[in-house]
Amino acid sequence: MKKVITIGFTALMAAGVVGAQESANVVGMPPASDKATPKISAEAAGLSAYVWRGQVYNSDFVAQPQLTISQYDVSLNIWGNYDLKQNNVGNAGNFSELDFSLAYTLPKVINELQFELGLINYNFPNTGTRS
């Protein structure tokens, strides 16, 4: 129980530091809210399995990297699922899914809700059967 509380407290502290850093301004740099400044973010997750829409595609470890570039309320996102071990068709060490998305955030905020229009292209390379 003590370990869970310590991990939870550490996560909250890290979130607070990240939140505090978002409002910082650097002299000579445009404000963080400047829509003309391109924003790039990269993330990666390590997971114990890959389940898509209720179906298990890989019951072993996978990595899921993501890259997002945004500017002027338009964002482009590339997300992937990389099978570290064999997936359900026997492939390993390959991307089994690559998704590309394009989104536009509408400028009008209604009752603190912001709306976004977007397109997603799902690709499933390396999922065919072996020959």
N, C-alpha and C positions, 0 to 999 in steps of 0.2 A: 504494500500500500504506500509505503514511504517513497518507493521508486516511482510509482505512478504520479504522486503529487509533485515530486521533483521534476519529472519530465513535463508535466502540465504547466508548472510554474515557469520553467525554462522556455516553453513554447509561447506562453503569454508575454514574457519579457521580450523575446525575439520579435513577436508581432508588434509590440509597442515601439521597439527601436525602428522597425521598418516603417510604421505609421508616422513616427516623428520625422524620419528622414524625407518623407514625401513633401513636407511643407518647407523644407530648407531651400533658401535661395543663395546662389553663388554669385558673387560680384562679377559683373561683366558677362553673365550668362542670362538668357531670357528666362522668365518665370516658368515653373514646371507646367503651368496651365496653358502656356502658349501653344496653340494648335498647329502653328507653323513648324514647330520643332518636331522632327521625327522621333518616335519613341520605339526602342527595340528591347524586347524581353526574351529571354531564353529560360526554359525550365526543363527539368527531367524528373521522372518518377521511376522508382524501382518497385515493382509489384510482384506478388506471389503467384498471380494467375492473370489471364486475360479473358474477360467475359464481355461479350458484346451483345446487347439486347437479349440477355438471359441465356445465351448459348456460350458454353465454355469452348474457346478456341485453343487455349493453351493452359494446362493446369500446372505448368512450371513457371519459373521466374521469367519476367519480361521487363524491358526498359521502355519507357514512353517519353521520348523527347518532344519538345514543342518550341517553335520560334514564332514570335509575333512582331510585326512591324506596323506601326500606326502613325497617321498624320492626317490632319484636317478631318477628323471624325471618320476616316476610312481605315480599316485594318485588314491586313493579310496575315493569315495564320497557317502554319504547316505543322501538322501533328503526326506522329508515327508510333506504331507498336513494333518493337524489335524483339524477336524471340531469341532469348539467350539459350534455351534448351528446345528440344523438339516440340513442335506444335501438333495439332490433331491430324495433320497430313504428313508428318515426319520431317518437315523442314526445320532447320535450326540455323542460327547465325544470320538471319535475313529479316527484312521488314515484311510483316504479314499484312500491315495496313498503313497507308499513307493518305491523310486527309488534307485537302486544301480548302480554306474558307476565305471568303471575302465578305466584309460587313461594313455597313454604314450606320452610324449612330445618328438618329434624328435629332435636330437641334431643339425641339420643343420638349419640355419637361412638364408632365401633367401629374399633379399630386405627388411629387417626388418620385415619379416613375419615369424612366428613360427607356425609349424604344429603339430597337436595332433591327435593320433589315439585312438579310445575308443569304449567301449561297454556300453550300458545302458540296464538295466533290469527294466521294469515298472511293478509294482505290485499294484493291487487295492483291498486290503482287506476291509472287512466291507462294501461292496457296493451292496451286494445281497439284495433281498427283505426280509422283516420281515416275520416270520411265525406266 
